Amino acid sequence: MAALLQGCASVPNPDPRDPMESFNRGVFGFNDAVDRAVLKPVATVYHDVLPQWMHKGVGNFFNNLEDMWSVVNNALQLRGQDTGDSLGRVMVNSTIGLVGLVDVASDLNIDRHTANFGLTLGRWGVGAGPYVVLPFLGPYTLREVVALPLDRQGNLVNHVQDIPTRDGLTILDAVQTRASYLQAGDVVDGAALDAYSFMRDAYLQRQRNRVYDGNPPDEDAEPAP
């Protein structure tokens, strides 16, 4: 709460992409405190205790679920090659790859093309809108916040009827994801003078690159959202 209230103080000369910067900094501080107190220690133990082949299998399993939603969104974007690759990955990894635990598709040089509904909206011309940091969930653009309910429905874990199983899978996914970024987090902590600005700029740049397939136009040439 102290970090949240501190971040809500006015920020001089806020970034135009981040009109809610004072509030976002407070939420960022809250999320960082939760991560340092809970998620990072759990992810560290998970990383250190479990063997590498198990980490890889868990990551492959959740990547396969993500590929299923990518099939839908690549199709909505009318991207034939990406749709075919995503569908091929799901078919191969869900069968030969033992429900996704083994990434056979990558061994067959079938590329991943991850896509969600937020990206679909962006590729159909919907502007990103302001930068937003959500409690526990992290950075988004307003476009992605609007798409979030549908993206959550696209995650098959959320359709598991047994509540303990669903909650267990959700926690495992979060811990596996955090464990995969342990070294990256250490780099940010050691290199960034302002971790908030560093994370925001990197996130927004990545999202623009995804929308424009790695070749974004100059920001001044883009239409206003």
Salt bridges, closest charged atoms under 4 A:
ASP15 OD2 - ARG17 NH2 2.92
ASP15 OD2 - ARG200 NH2 3.70
ASP18 OD2 - ARG200 NH1 3.08
GLU21 OE2 - ARG25 NE 2.88
GLU21 OE1 - ARG200 NH1 3.57
ASP32 OD2 - ARG36 NE 2.80
ASP35 OD1 - ARG178 NE 2.69
ASP48 OD1 - HIS47 ND1 3.27
GLU66 OE1 - ARG112 NH2 3.17
ASP67 OD2 - ARG89 NE 3.07
ASP67 OD1 - ARG112 NE 2.99
ASP82 OD2 - ARG79 NE 3.06
ASP82 OD1 - HIS113 ND1 3.29
ASP85 OD2 - HIS113 NE2 2.89
ASP103 OD1 - ARG89 NH2 3.04
ASP186 OD1 - LYS40 NZ 3.28
ASP189 OD1 - ARG36 NH2 3.35
ASP194 OD2 - ARG25 NH2 2.78
ASP201 OD1 - ARG17 NH2 2.81
ASP201 OD1 - ARG200 NE 3.29
ASP213 OD1 - ARG79 NH2 2.91
ASP213 OD1 - ARG123 NH2 2.69
GLU222 OE2 - ARG208 NH2 2.41
